[in-house]
Amino acid sequence: MSNKTEQHLEHAEHAGHAAHNPFDRMVTVTIAITAAILACVTMLGHRAHTETLSKQMEANEEFTKASNRWNYFQAKKNRQYSFETAAKQAGLDLSKEEVAKVSDTAWHTGIRKEIKNWTDESARYKGEADDIFKEAKEHETNAEKAREESKHLHHLSRNYDFGELGVELGLVLCSLALVTRNRNFWYSGIGCTLVGVVLASVGVVQQYLMH
């Protein structure tokens, strides 16, 4: 609870002790209720702001992870392409007529063995790259989701901020009503408080019931 709220509550308590007519008692009760409402709305606003920052940080972390995985994916693909190129080039060389005429069987066997190794390595790097690709896409999806939630919470926090402002104005006007004993201040204070409650309630519905 803010210092302002505590000050208004103290003011209401002192005024309650000194109240000698029904109007003073009604305004004092109204101030106490409004102060309690203000504390609730303020808490909701703080939570929304905190969650907004948390989701923003989560989105940034997920984007960073996605970027790292994409770099790793590219490195794996480069290795895959290198082995594929080596295997294809060796295969083309073996198919050349002058190479085919070479009678060194061990040499041909060694080249074919190297081609097989390069082909196997290419397949291995392709499989690893595919897994990394899925991880990168998953991090991107998580980042987008967190960013959208952050935007949603930021919108809700504005509802809470305006709701808090309305309740604070209501508290001030009710305090003026107690000092001046002017019913118009009291009615205006109640009206501002109700507007603030409606705005905060819309935020609660959207955040906890509709989300």
C-alpha positions, 0 to 999 in steps of 0.5 A, spaced: 500 500 500 502 506 498 504 512 502 498 516 500 493 510 501 496 510 508 495 517 509 488 517 507 486 511 511 489 515 517 485 521 516 479 517 515 480 513 522 482 520 525 475 523 522 471 517 524 473 518 531 471 526 531 465 524 526 458 527 530 453 526 524 451 521 519 454 524 513 461 524 516 460 517 518 458 515 511 464 519 508 469 516 513 466 509 511 467 511 503 474 513 504 476 506 508 473 502 502 476 506 497 483 506 500 482 498 500 480 498 493 486 502 491 490 497 494 487 492 490 488 495 484 495 498 485 497 490 487 494 488 480 497 493 476 504 492 479 503 484 478 501 486 470 507 490 470 512 485 473 509 480 468 510 484 462 517 485 463 518 478 465 515 476 458 519 481 455 525 478 458 523 471 456 522 473 449 529 476 448 532 470 451 528 465 446 530 470 440 537 469 442 537 461 443 533 461 436 539 465 433 544 461 436 541 455 434 540 458 427 548 459 427 549 452 429 544 449 424 548 453 418 555 450 420 552 443 420 549 444 413 556 447 411 559 441 413 554 437 410 555 440 403 562 439 404 562 432 405 556 431 399 561 435 394 567 431 396 563 424 395 560 427 388 566 429 386 570 423 387 564 419 384 565 423 378 572 422 378 572 414 378 567 414 373 572 418 368 575 413 363 582 414 364 581 413 372 577 406 370 583 403 367 587 404 373 588 397 375 590 398 382 584 395 385 586 397 392 586 404 390 579 404 387 577 400 394 580 406 398 576 411 394 570 408 394 571 407 402 572 414 402 566 416 398 562 412 403 565 415 409 563 422 406 556 420 404 555 417 411 558 423 414 553 428 410 547 424 412 549 424 419 550 432 419 544 432 415 540 429 421 543 433 426 542 439 422 534 437 421 534 436 429 537 443 430 532 446 425 526 444 429 529 446 436 531 453 432 523 453 430 521 452 437 525 457 440 522 462 435 515 460 436 516 461 444 519 467 443 513 470 439 508 467 444 512 471 449 512 477 445 504 477 444 503 475 451 507 481 453 503 486 449 497 483 452 499 484 459 502 491 457 495 493 454 492 490 461 497 494 465 494 501 462 487 499 464 490 498 471 493 504 471 487 508 469 483 504 474 488 506 479 488 513 477 480 513 478 480 510 485 485 515 487 481 521 484 475 518 488 479 518 494 481 525 494 474 527 492 472 524 498 477 527 503 475 533 500 468 532 502 469 530 509 473 536 510 468 541 506 462 537 508 460 538 501 456 532 498 458 534 491 465 532 492 462 525 495 458 523 489 464 525 485 469 521 489 464 515 488 463 516 481 471 516 480 472 510 484 466 506 480 470 508 474 476 506 476 473 499 479 470 498 472 477 499 468 480 495 473 475 489 473 475 489 465 483 488 466 482 482 471 477 479 466 481 479 460 487 477 464 484 471 468 478 469 465 479 470 458 486 469 457 
